[in-house]
Amino acid sequence: MTRWWQEKPMRLIQTNLREIDAALDVGELVDSLQQYSANVLLFNAGGIVANYETKLPFHYKNPNLRNDFLGEVVEAAHRAGIKLIARFDFSRLNEQIALQHPEWLYKSVKGDIVNYNGQVHTCLNGAYQQERSIDILRECAGNYPIDGVFINMHGYVTSDYSYNYHGICQCGNCRDRFRQMFGHERLPIVEDGNDPVFRDYQKFREETVAELFVRRSQAVKRINENIAICNYTPEGTDIFRKESNTGIDRPLPEFNYASSYHVKTVHGSWPGMAVSNSAVHFVDFAMRHSAVSPHLTAVRLAEDLVQGGWLDFYVIGTLTNQDDRLVLDSVKELYRFHAEHEEQYRGIEAVADLCLVEPHRSAMFGSIKEFRGLFRILSERHLLFDVVQDSVLEGERALETLRKYKAVVLPDVRAMSPEAVSALDNYVRSGGKLLATGFSSTCDRKGNPLDRFQLESLGVAGIQARRPRSQGDYFAFLPGDKERLNGFESVDVVYLSGEMLCCEPKATSTAYLGLIDQCMFGPPEKCYYTEVSSVPGVIRQGFGKGGTVAIPWGVGAHYERLSNHGHSLLVASALRDLLQLESSIEVEASPLLEVSAHRGRDGTRDLVHVVNHSGQLGTAFHAPLPVRNVACTFAAARKPTGVRALRSAADLPFTWSDDRVSFTIPEVRLFETVVIRY
């Protein structure tokens, strides 16, 4: 049976209401949603503040409540054909209740509770979250015909809204449960990936969060299995919620592919799960009344749309009481477009040649930088790829998932289980192709270093040394390298500014590039090198019916930092020349255009999408410059009967040759979707 959240990508608006909004005009609220073509409302129901007449003594009721606020909104939304997902937040509890139950609360490394504006941080292992939160969910789901449940601020919250970090919770509940599960007498004090106790604590957090969310989901589903569970975690979840947001203290510039990254990850990792990635209206917690650039919001929503996700826009308050309204017309127009063309975006699955693995378990090593750099390289080179979280590699369907792709990219995926290693080696053995960068597979599942590569398919006989970052390092092309590695006619060296593994290649492998060790760089008269070592920068290995390339340093992290052409060229050459990847699409256009594709499951159409990122300039987001005459050649399912650009509302001339359809998109402003009809 298909549930409502599985039928099609929806259009969600989150009105994150304040206490004072309890007196709002319900008719006006629903009317505003209809003006935006929204069909899902994410509405504050309980947790920090109950917006209904709760009977539970530990559930703080909104002091501004005048009537059955939640009940009236649910009824009005349903009359308008709008689903309502009830929002809860159990991470904090009003001080009137919290201070009576210190055993429910988070305790900082200093032994203090955290009271922020009268809301006290709770602990995931305390009775409030473990038991009382489920009582609240049961009360709401049992008394109101809600369509979904969303739980905000899940897991172990260690910082307050001012970004003050209070450390790992040291409460007795955490201490006792950690000891029971892992045998340690103490909790870690510092989040240190080099500490084996902290590595166990990482797994402890992961497992306890999953266990609680499954129990919460089961409690709701026992009342009504048609209530969708919406969470920031895959366990017990029907709709995976993610956010594209900004942070005032984060590294800049913004990662402009955030929405695509989020939607791709869910679709690639958990097939059949809906994904709702929110474009957050405001700048940061302390700037909730000021909006980000309307062009940034538009890019975020366009990426949601073309990747087959839900449209999702999140404001504090309502759509009608915003202090910064510049973005609202753009949101309304994109929602309207999706509503008019929603049939084209339903029942589709991604067309992807590559699988880019998300190094979720290796985040403690900073591997996300490697991931983002490689994500950007693949996008800028118009390659079609999915994102699959590393946890999927150790599941029962790992090999089945991998075999969908011509090649797999491992971006510094250090922490790997034996199951994941086996799946990858078997994938290559049966004909797959693998590009592994950084220190991929050199740690066990918890992140404990092994001083070796676990992957048998890589062409590395052994690790001779772990070389720390130094200055003046390069990789130089050795005689004969350019006969195999193309695109380097005007480039003889690629710089290295990070740690690397000095590897001994296997006798059956082929090594490329040699390390220039600490070339002199000052004064100018001394800026030359005289020796190129045999320490390789790239190692190619045949394995079974497939092959691998190892780049034992952070080529992606280098690109993420300074976007040097040498690093991008090297990744492209490794895929094209060493692994002989054939792309399903060819696009003659600027790298500022992001390209993706989908195939209709009913066989009636393919979709080719283009998102225009030319409006980003440093930290600013402006209207993108129109890009004209974008020539595309796509490996279509069969000869098309027509090609149509949805945004331009125009039929496009096309040619058909060698099982490929070619067409030219006259103009791309924010984005375009081209429907290839059969």
CORNORMO-V687459 format. One record per helix or strand. SS is the DSSP state (~ for helix, > for strand). FROM is the first residue (numbers start at 1). TO is the last residue. If there is no record, write none. Layout:
ss = (SS;SS)
from = (FROM;FROM)
to = (TO;TO)
//
This chain:
ss = (~;>;~;~;>;>;>;~;>;>;~;~;>;>;>;~;>;>;>;~;~;>;>;~;>;>;~;>;~;>;~;~;>;>;~;~;>;~;~;>;>;~;>;>;>;>;>;~;>;>;>;~;>;>;>;~;~;>;>;>;>;>;>;>;>;>;>;>)
from = (4;11;19;26;40;50;61;69;83;92;95;102;105;115;119;127;148;159;165;172;196;228;239;258;274;282;285;291;294;310;328;342;348;354;360;367;385;390;398;407;415;418;433;443;449;460;473;481;493;500;510;524;536;546;553;555;565;585;593;605;616;620;627;642;650;654;660;671)
to = (6;16;23;35;46;50;61;79;89;94;98;104;105;116;122;143;152;159;165;182;223;231;244;269;280;282;287;291;306;316;340;345;350;358;365;380;389;394;402;411;415;429;437;443;449;467;476;484;496;505;516;526;543;551;553;562;578;588;600;612;617;621;635;645;651;657;668;677)
//
